[in-house]
Amino acid sequence: MSTEFLFQTHLVLGYVAWLLCLSAYGLPWLRSMDRVASQRAIATLHSFRFFGLVFLVPGVVSPDLPASFAVFAAYGDFATGVLAMLALLTVRIPRLFWAFVVAFNLVGIVDLIVDYYHAVQIDLPVRAGELGATYAIPVIYVPLLMITHIAAFYFLVRPRQTAA
């Protein structure tokens, strides 16, 4: 099998596996929480996005991996992670908390969409071996991040539930 086919298969199956996992366990758990708690749980996951800076570590990814992909992915993840941490730190200040929740989700989803665009531009599936140790990020971690951003927006716009 080609590297391109394997990478694309891994990516699709990453989405399938996370959708199955989250639909069975994550979403029912998040739905059972109030709005703040569900956003805190999602922000906690995204606070680990600082890990994307690994794309800049020499020897972890190939020096042939184009900077147009690696640099934007690294700093987009870092910015999202910092915003998620700020949301967690400001949970007792509702105006700031909600502003940071919206900010980390907007920045995060834009980062992932632009990363996908850059990946297409550089034909990343063919060059997947250049990801080195970071190969797992786009095929395991990114699907979870994208799905939880979508869930976060869903929980932001759904009507408030009243006590029965």
VEXDREN-2710 file (C-alpha; in Angstrom, 1 decimal):
% VEXDREN-2710
k/r/px/py/pz
1/MET/0.0/0.0/0.0
2/SER/1.1/3.5/-0.7
3/THR/2.0/6.0/2.0
4/GLU/-0.7/8.3/0.7
5/PHE/-3.4/5.5/1.0
6/LEU/-2.2/4.5/4.5
7/PHE/-2.2/8.1/5.7
8/GLN/-5.6/8.9/4.4
9/THR/-7.0/5.6/5.8
10/HIS/-5.5/6.4/9.2
11/LEU/-7.0/9.9/9.1
12/VAL/-10.5/8.7/8.1
13/LEU/-10.4/5.9/10.7
14/GLY/-9.2/8.4/13.3
15/TYR/-12.5/10.4/12.7
16/VAL/-14.6/7.2/12.8
17/ALA/-13.1/5.9/16.0
18/TRP/-13.4/9.2/17.8
19/LEU/-17.0/9.7/16.6
20/LEU/-17.9/6.3/17.9
21/CYS/-16.1/6.9/21.2
22/LEU/-17.6/10.3/21.7
23/SER/-21.1/9.4/20.7
24/ALA/-21.1/6.5/23.1
25/TYR/-19.3/8.1/26.1
26/GLY/-18.2/11.7/25.6
27/LEU/-21.3/13.4/24.3
28/PRO/-23.7/11.8/26.9
29/TRP/-21.3/12.8/29.6
30/LEU/-21.0/16.4/28.3
31/ARG/-24.8/16.7/27.8
32/SER/-25.3/15.7/31.5
33/MET/-23.3/18.8/32.6
34/ASP/-24.1/22.4/32.8
35/ARG/-22.8/24.7/30.1
36/VAL/-19.7/25.9/32.1
37/ALA/-18.7/22.3/33.1
38/SER/-19.0/21.0/29.5
39/GLN/-16.9/23.9/28.2
40/ARG/-14.3/23.4/30.9
41/ALA/-14.0/19.7/30.0
42/ILE/-13.4/20.6/26.4
43/ALA/-11.0/23.4/27.3
44/THR/-9.0/21.0/29.4
45/LEU/-8.5/18.7/26.5
46/HIS/-7.5/21.7/24.2
47/SER/-5.1/23.1/26.9
48/PHE/-2.7/20.4/25.8
49/ARG/-2.4/21.9/22.3
50/PHE/0.9/23.3/23.2
51/PHE/2.1/19.9/22.1
52/GLY/1.9/21.1/18.5
53/LEU/5.1/23.0/19.0
54/VAL/6.8/19.7/18.5
55/PHE/6.6/20.4/14.7
56/LEU/9.4/22.9/15.3
57/VAL/11.7/20.5/17.2
58/PRO/14.7/19.5/15.0
59/GLY/14.9/15.8/14.5
60/VAL/11.3/15.1/15.4
61/VAL/10.0/16.0/11.9
62/SER/12.0/15.8/8.7
63/PRO/13.8/19.0/7.7
64/ASP/12.1/18.5/4.4
65/LEU/8.7/19.1/5.9
66/PRO/7.7/22.5/4.5
67/ALA/7.7/25.3/6.9
68/SER/4.4/26.5/5.5
69/PHE/2.8/23.5/7.2
70/ALA/5.0/23.0/10.3
71/VAL/5.2/26.6/11.5
72/PHE/1.5/27.4/11.1
73/ALA/0.5/24.1/12.7
74/ALA/2.8/24.6/15.6
75/TYR/1.9/28.2/16.5
76/GLY/-1.8/27.7/15.7
77/ASP/-1.9/24.8/18.2
78/PHE/0.1/26.8/20.7
79/ALA/-2.2/29.8/20.5
80/THR/-5.3/27.6/20.9
81/GLY/-3.7/25.9/23.9
82/VAL/-2.9/29.2/25.6
83/LEU/-6.5/30.5/25.0
84/ALA/-7.9/27.2/26.4
85/MET/-5.7/27.6/29.5
86/LEU/-6.9/31.2/29.9
87/ALA/-10.5/30.0/29.7
88/LEU/-9.8/27.5/32.5
89/LEU/-8.1/30.2/34.6
90/THR/-11.0/32.6/34.2
91/VAL/-13.9/30.3/35.0
92/ARG/-14.9/32.4/38.0
93/ILE/-15.1/35.5/35.8
94/PRO/-18.0/34.6/33.4
95/ARG/-17.4/37.4/30.8
96/LEU/-13.7/36.5/30.4
97/PHE/-14.4/32.7/30.6
98/TRP/-17.0/32.8/27.8
99/ALA/-14.8/35.2/25.7
100/PHE/-11.9/32.8/26.0
101/VAL/-14.1/29.8/25.2
102/VAL/-15.2/31.4/22.0
103/ALA/-11.7/32.5/21.2
104/PHE/-10.0/29.2/21.7
105/ASN/-12.7/27.4/19.7
106/LEU/-12.5/29.9/16.8
107/VAL/-8.7/30.0/16.7
108/GLY/-8.6/26.2/17.1
109/ILE/-11.0/25.4/14.3
110/VAL/-9.4/27.9/12.0
111/ASP/-6.0/26.5/12.8
112/LEU/-7.2/23.0/11.9
113/ILE/-8.9/24.1/8.7
114/VAL/-5.8/26.0/7.6
115/ASP/-3.6/23.1/8.5
116/TYR/-5.8/20.9/6.3
117/TYR/-5.4/23.4/3.5
118/HIS/-1.6/23.5/3.9
119/ALA/-1.5/19.7/4.0
120/VAL/-3.4/19.6/0.7
121/GLN/-1.1/22.3/-0.8
122/ILE/2.1/20.3/0.1
123/ASP/0.5/16.9/-0.7
124/LEU/1.1/15.8/2.9
125/PRO/-0.4/12.3/2.4
126/VAL/2.4/11.5/0.0
127/ARG/5.0/13.0/2.3
128/ALA/3.5/11.6/5.5
129/GLY/6.9/10.0/6.4
130/GLU/8.3/13.4/6.8
131/LEU/6.1/13.9/9.9
132/GLY/8.4/11.5/11.8
133/ALA/7.3/11.1/15.4
134/THR/4.5/13.6/14.9
135/TYR/2.6/11.3/12.5
136/ALA/0.1/10.4/15.2
137/ILE/-0.9/14.0/15.6
138/PRO/-2.9/14.4/12.4
139/VAL/-4.3/10.9/12.4
140/ILE/-5.2/10.4/16.1
141/TYR/-5.2/13.8/17.9
142/VAL/-6.6/16.2/15.2
143/PRO/-9.8/14.2/14.6
144/LEU/-10.5/14.4/18.4
145/LEU/-9.7/18.2/18.4
146/MET/-11.9/18.9/15.4
147/ILE/-14.8/16.9/16.8
148/THR/-14.6/18.5/20.2
149/HIS/-14.5/22.0/18.6
150/ILE/-17.7/21.2/16.9
151/ALA/-19.2/19.9/20.1
152/ALA/-18.1/23.1/21.9
153/PHE/-19.9/25.2/19.3
154/TYR/-23.0/23.0/19.7
155/PHE/-22.9/23.4/23.5
156/LEU/-22.5/27.2/23.0
157/VAL/-25.6/27.6/20.8
158/ARG/-27.9/25.0/22.3
159/PRO/-30.7/26.4/24.4
160/ARG/-30.2/26.5/28.1
161/GLN/-31.8/23.5/29.8
162/THR/-34.2/24.3/32.6
163/ALA/-34.6/22.0/35.7
164/ALA/-37.4/19.5/35.3
END
